[in-house]
Amino acid sequence: MVHTLTIAMLLTTAVPLTGPQTRQLAAVRDGSALLDEPGFYVLLEKAMSWPGTAGDEVGAMIADYPALHAGPSAYRGRRYLIEGKLLRSVQPARFARAGPWENTWRQWVVQWGSASSDVAVVYMVNPPRARVGASVRLPARFYKIWRDTDQQGVASDYPVFVGRYAAVSVRAAWAQPAVLAAALAVAALAYFLLRRRVVATRRHDFPLRGSRGNRGSASRRTMQPVLPQDQCLSDDPAEALEQLQCYSRIDED
């Protein structure tokens, strides 16, 4: 049982760094804007050879970000577990040295804390497809503290990692605020249209009192009583007038 567990850990744990690789990492300069250093390619090559799949976190420690900022050289090359919200996923710029990672790699910006500045930059050599806003969890080796300067000249320091695979979870679509608002708007519109249709149907089946009266008057005007075919007006003017007055009273009733 013990031997089986040991073999499983060896198969799923990232291959450790060699002596020359460790020395290359030791030469990395923190607090600079330069990312293209020999130590960066060491971690890219190691990440390409990592066995396992998403969810394999053996050997990864919970990242202590304040400690990384305070003494990066003491933690360089160690494997950490990064968890948070994906803020950005872009294709990295071309570096001096090419490699197989260029076919699939992405630069992820992950917000690990509540503050907007609590972010980590992770170069993923073979990441899964993930949308901005998704929750991600991934193991990655710490590379350096990178200093970035924005357009206003304000400099900020970010920890940079190199990883390969990640677990991605997305909230249900209906739980997204924008989607929920759109669904409520569609439901309100459907209710409004349905209500208009019901009201229009009721007006057609049960017309207003005034309209019914007008329709009745028109009916009486158009459906005037006529004399039976076998009866004609009398030749006597007095009797003929009396016959017409009789039918006129019937129409009025």
One Martini backbone bead per residue (centre of mass of N, CA, C, O) as a GRO file, in nm:
protein
  253
    1MET     BB    1   0.058   0.063  -0.021
    2VAL     BB    2   0.300   0.252   0.007
    3HIS     BB    3   0.419   0.206  -0.277
    4THR     BB    4   0.172   0.305  -0.436
    5LEU     BB    5   0.170   0.595  -0.323
    6THR     BB    6   0.455   0.674  -0.415
    7ILE     BB    7   0.413   0.632  -0.720
    8ALA     BB    8   0.179   0.834  -0.752
    9MET     BB    9   0.341   1.085  -0.664
   10LEU     BB   10   0.560   1.066  -0.885
   11LEU     BB   11   0.352   1.091  -1.130
   12THR     BB   12   0.211   1.383  -1.021
   13THR     BB   13   0.472   1.521  -0.977
   14ALA     BB   14   0.679   1.751  -1.039
   15VAL     BB   15   0.972   1.795  -1.167
   16PRO     BB   16   1.254   1.865  -1.048
   17LEU     BB   17   1.512   2.062  -1.016
   18THR     BB   18   1.811   2.131  -1.121
   19GLY     BB   19   2.107   2.272  -1.068
   20PRO     BB   20   2.122   2.461  -1.320
   21GLN     BB   21   1.831   2.565  -1.290
   22THR     BB   22   1.868   2.694  -1.011
   23ARG     BB   23   2.089   2.895  -1.102
   24GLN     BB   24   1.916   3.048  -1.306
   25LEU     BB   25   1.705   3.143  -1.099
   26ALA     BB   26   1.906   3.303  -0.911
   27ALA     BB   27   1.950   3.534  -1.152
   28VAL     BB   28   1.696   3.663  -1.099
   29ARG     BB   29   1.520   3.977  -1.125
   30ASP     BB   30   1.368   4.179  -0.912
   31GLY     BB   31   1.172   4.465  -0.985
   32SER     BB   32   1.136   4.431  -1.292
   33ALA     BB   33   1.031   4.458  -1.644
   34LEU     BB   34   1.170   4.187  -1.691
   35LEU     BB   35   1.092   3.855  -1.832
   36ASP     BB   36   1.336   3.789  -2.030
   37GLU     BB   37   1.477   3.511  -1.887
   38PRO     BB   38   1.632   3.217  -1.830
   39GLY     BB   39   1.438   3.126  -1.594
   40PHE     BB   40   1.176   3.121  -1.761
   41TYR     BB   41   1.249   2.871  -1.946
   42VAL     BB   42   1.274   2.667  -1.725
   43LEU     BB   43   0.967   2.673  -1.645
   44LEU     BB   44   0.847   2.610  -1.920
   45GLU     BB   45   0.981   2.331  -1.958
   46LYS     BB   46   0.867   2.203  -1.699
   47ALA     BB   47   0.565   2.243  -1.766
   48MET     BB   48   0.563   2.065  -2.028
   49SER     BB   49   0.646   1.796  -1.836
   50TRP     BB   50   0.397   1.771  -1.688
   51PRO     BB   51   0.204   1.571  -1.528
   52GLY     BB   52  -0.121   1.530  -1.560
   53THR     BB   53  -0.409   1.714  -1.449
   54ALA     BB   54  -0.672   1.857  -1.363
   55GLY     BB   55  -0.636   1.856  -0.999
   56ASP     BB   56  -0.328   1.837  -0.978
   57GLU     BB   57  -0.176   1.925  -0.642
   58VAL     BB   58   0.080   1.792  -0.588
   59GLY     BB   59   0.307   1.995  -0.399
   60ALA     BB   60   0.116   2.234  -0.352
   61MET     BB   61   0.110   2.547  -0.211
   62ILE     BB   62  -0.004   2.794  -0.038
   63ALA     BB   63  -0.003   3.115  -0.112
   64ASP     BB   64   0.228   3.371   0.015
   65TYR     BB   65   0.232   3.683  -0.093
   66PRO     BB   66   0.387   3.856   0.113
   67ALA     BB   67   0.638   3.671   0.112
   68LEU     BB   68   0.707   3.700  -0.187
   69HIS     BB   69   0.758   4.008  -0.174
   70ALA     BB   70   0.975   4.010   0.057
   71GLY     BB   71   1.123   3.706  -0.048
   72PRO     BB   72   1.163   3.571  -0.350
   73SER     BB   73   1.431   3.398  -0.348
   74ALA     BB   74   1.319   3.177  -0.136
   75TYR     BB   75   1.067   3.080  -0.363
   76ARG     BB   76   1.193   3.002  -0.613
   77GLY     BB   77   1.033   2.733  -0.795
   78ARG     BB   78   0.792   2.690  -0.641
   79ARG     BB   79   0.492   2.522  -0.567
   80TYR     BB   80   0.169   2.665  -0.622
   81LEU     BB   81  -0.158   2.761  -0.514
   82ILE     BB   82  -0.399   2.903  -0.729
   83GLU     BB   83  -0.682   3.120  -0.638
   84GLY     BB   84  -0.958   3.258  -0.844
   85LYS     BB   85  -1.017   3.525  -1.064
   86LEU     BB   86  -1.054   3.580  -1.397
   87LEU     BB   87  -0.944   3.879  -1.571
   88ARG     BB   88  -0.726   3.757  -1.787
   89SER     BB   89  -0.678   3.642  -2.145
   90VAL     BB   90  -0.372   3.624  -2.327
   91GLN     BB   91  -0.148   3.667  -2.572
   92PRO     BB   92   0.167   3.664  -2.572
   93ALA     BB   93   0.444   3.792  -2.630
   94ARG     BB   94   0.730   3.780  -2.788
   95PHE     BB   95   1.017   3.607  -2.739
   96ALA     BB   96   1.344   3.527  -2.784
   97ARG     BB   97   1.249   3.232  -2.717
   98ALA     BB   98   1.150   2.952  -2.852
   99GLY     BB   99   0.857   2.722  -2.829
  100PRO     BB  100   0.598   2.495  -2.774
  101TRP     BB  101   0.420   2.702  -2.605
  102GLU     BB  102   0.331   2.902  -2.844
  103ASN     BB  103   0.067   2.736  -2.933
  104THR     BB  104  -0.095   2.761  -2.621
  105TRP     BB  105  -0.034   3.001  -2.465
  106ARG     BB  106  -0.113   3.205  -2.165
  107GLN     BB  107  -0.210   3.506  -2.003
  108TRP     BB  108  -0.285   3.527  -1.665
  109VAL     BB  109  -0.520   3.705  -1.454
  110VAL     BB  110  -0.539   3.671  -1.096
  111GLN     BB  111  -0.773   3.710  -0.841
  112TRP     BB  112  -0.706   3.633  -0.489
  113GLY     BB  113  -0.850   3.887  -0.378
  114SER     BB  114  -1.042   4.170  -0.287
  115ALA     BB  115  -0.843   4.341  -0.413
  116SER     BB  116  -0.739   4.482  -0.711
  117SER     BB  117  -0.419   4.416  -0.634
  118ASP     BB  118  -0.489   4.100  -0.599
  119VAL     BB  119  -0.256   3.975  -0.816
  120ALA     BB  120  -0.170   3.729  -1.069
  121VAL     BB  121   0.078   3.606  -1.293
  122VAL     BB  122   0.013   3.356  -1.552
  123TYR     BB  123   0.190   3.114  -1.737
  124MET     BB  124   0.021   2.908  -1.971
  125VAL     BB  125   0.101   2.630  -2.174
  126ASN     BB  126  -0.199   2.450  -2.128
  127PRO     BB  127  -0.486   2.571  -2.118
  128PRO     BB  128  -0.796   2.609  -2.062
  129ARG     BB  129  -1.098   2.712  -2.131
  130ALA     BB  130  -1.162   3.059  -2.025
  131ARG     BB  131  -1.351   3.292  -1.878
  132VAL     BB  132  -1.412   3.582  -1.775
  133GLY     BB  133  -1.489   3.524  -1.420
  134ALA     BB  134  -1.374   3.270  -1.357
  135SER     BB  135  -1.296   3.001  -1.160
  136VAL     BB  136  -0.963   2.927  -1.046
  137ARG     BB  137  -0.732   2.632  -1.022
  138LEU     BB  138  -0.368   2.622  -0.969
  139PRO     BB  139  -0.055   2.509  -1.046
  140ALA     BB  140   0.263   2.692  -0.974
  141ARG     BB  141   0.558   2.847  -1.044
  142PHE     BB  142   0.775   3.061  -0.912
  143TYR     BB  143   0.951   3.338  -1.048
  144LYS     BB  144   0.861   3.661  -0.991
  145ILE     BB  145   0.891   4.009  -0.943
  146TRP     BB  146   0.691   4.232  -1.124
  147ARG     BB  147   0.727   4.549  -1.287
  148ASP     BB  148   0.459   4.774  -1.351
  149THR     BB  149   0.371   5.045  -1.580
  150ASP     BB  150   0.158   5.277  -1.636
  151GLN     BB  151   0.038   5.558  -1.808
  152GLN     BB  152   0.081   5.734  -1.528
  153GLY     BB  153   0.351   5.603  -1.382
  154VAL     BB  154   0.252   5.362  -1.214
  155ALA     BB  155   0.384   5.129  -0.995
  156SER     BB  156   0.369   4.761  -0.994
  157ASP     BB  157   0.367   4.454  -0.810
  158TYR     BB  158   0.399   4.111  -0.940
  159PRO     BB  159   0.340   3.788  -0.937
  160VAL     BB  160   0.509   3.521  -1.112
  161PHE     BB  161   0.397   3.239  -1.304
  162VAL     BB  162   0.414   2.877  -1.393
  163GLY     BB  163   0.190   2.677  -1.591
  164ARG     BB  164  -0.060   2.435  -1.724
  165TYR     BB  165  -0.310   2.361  -1.540
  166ALA     BB  166  -0.678   2.380  -1.477
  167ALA     BB  167  -0.950   2.462  -1.279
  168VAL     BB  168  -1.289   2.523  -1.393
  169SER     BB  169  -1.547   2.754  -1.277
  170VAL     BB  170  -1.894   2.833  -1.343
  171ARG     BB  171  -2.150   3.007  -1.310
  172ALA     BB  172  -2.457   3.022  -1.345
  173ALA     BB  173  -2.617   3.201  -1.582
  174TRP     BB  174  -2.862   3.306  -1.398
  175ALA     BB  175  -2.657   3.442  -1.180
  176GLN     BB  176  -2.602   3.659  -1.361
  177PRO     BB  177  -2.684   3.983  -1.358
  178ALA     BB  178  -2.731   4.035  -1.663
  179VAL     BB  179  -2.905   3.785  -1.720
  180LEU     BB  180  -3.124   3.840  -1.509
  181ALA     BB  181  -3.217   4.115  -1.621
  182ALA     BB  182  -3.296   4.010  -1.903
  183ALA     BB  183  -3.510   3.806  -1.806
  184LEU     BB  184  -3.697   4.014  -1.669
  185ALA     BB  185  -3.752   4.184  -1.920
  186VAL     BB  186  -3.882   3.961  -2.090
  187ALA     BB  187  -4.109   3.890  -1.891
  188ALA     BB  188  -4.242   4.172  -1.889
  189LEU     BB  189  -4.304   4.185  -2.192
  190ALA     BB  190  -4.480   3.931  -2.206
  191TYR     BB  191  -4.696   4.028  -2.006
  192PHE     BB  192  -4.782   4.282  -2.161
  193LEU     BB  193  -4.872   4.140  -2.426
  194LEU     BB  194  -5.077   3.947  -2.295
  195ARG     BB  195  -5.260   4.165  -2.172
  196ARG     BB  196  -5.339   4.304  -2.438
  197ARG     BB  197  -5.472   4.056  -2.565
  198VAL     BB  198  -5.692   4.010  -2.352
  199VAL     BB  199  -5.827   4.288  -2.375
  200ALA     BB  200  -5.894   4.273  -2.679
  201THR     BB  201  -6.074   4.021  -2.658
  202ARG     BB  202  -6.289   4.141  -2.467
  203ARG     BB  203  -6.380   4.372  -2.654
  204HIS     BB  204  -6.483   4.186  -2.881
  205ASP     BB  205  -6.687   4.009  -2.709
  206PHE     BB  206  -6.741   4.287  -2.513
  207PRO     BB  207  -6.877   4.552  -2.591
  208LEU     BB  208  -6.955   4.849  -2.557
  209ARG     BB  209  -7.246   5.004  -2.492
  210GLY     BB  210  -7.228   5.214  -2.717
  211SER     BB  211  -7.164   5.020  -2.949
  212ARG     BB  212  -7.417   4.842  -2.920
  213GLY     BB  213  -7.618   5.068  -2.977
  214ASN     BB  214  -7.518   5.143  -3.257
  215ARG     BB  215  -7.548   4.862  -3.380
  216GLY     BB  216  -7.857   4.850  -3.331
  217SER     BB  217  -7.934   5.097  -3.500
  218ALA     BB  218  -7.821   4.993  -3.765
  219SER     BB  219  -7.999   4.743  -3.774
  220ARG     BB  220  -8.272   4.892  -3.785
  221ARG     BB  221  -8.211   5.049  -4.048
  222THR     BB  222  -8.151   4.792  -4.235
  223MET     BB  223  -8.403   4.617  -4.093
  224GLN     BB  224  -8.666   4.667  -4.250
  225PRO     BB  225  -8.984   4.625  -4.272
  226VAL     BB  226  -9.185   4.426  -4.479
  227LEU     BB  227  -9.404   4.330  -4.690
  228PRO     BB  228  -9.568   4.091  -4.778
  229GLN     BB  229  -9.594   3.935  -5.079
  230ASP     BB  230  -9.927   3.893  -5.036
  231GLN     BB  231  -9.907   4.210  -4.975
  232CYS     BB  232 -10.067   4.519  -5.045
  233LEU     BB  233 -10.140   4.816  -5.104
  234SER     BB  234 -10.382   5.012  -5.091
  235ASP     BB  235 -10.572   5.207  -5.298
  236ASP     BB  236 -10.634   5.348  -5.048
  237PRO     BB  237 -10.485   5.606  -4.897
  238ALA     BB  238 -10.572   5.564  -4.602
  239GLU     BB  239 -10.501   5.260  -4.579
  240ALA     BB  240 -10.204   5.283  -4.663
  241LEU     BB  241 -10.113   5.469  -4.430
  242GLU     BB  242 -10.194   5.275  -4.200
  243GLN     BB  243  -9.997   5.048  -4.283
  244LEU     BB  244  -9.731   5.209  -4.253
  245GLN     BB  245  -9.768   5.289  -3.953
  246CYS     BB  246  -9.767   5.005  -3.843
  247TYR     BB  247  -9.470   4.925  -3.939
  248SER     BB  248  -9.331   5.160  -3.794
  249ARG     BB  249  -9.399   5.063  -3.503
  250ILE     BB  250  -9.251   4.792  -3.520
  251ASP     BB  251  -8.967   4.911  -3.563
  252GLU     BB  252  -8.950   5.076  -3.295
  253ASP     BB  253  -8.987   4.811  -3.113
   0.00000   0.00000   0.00000
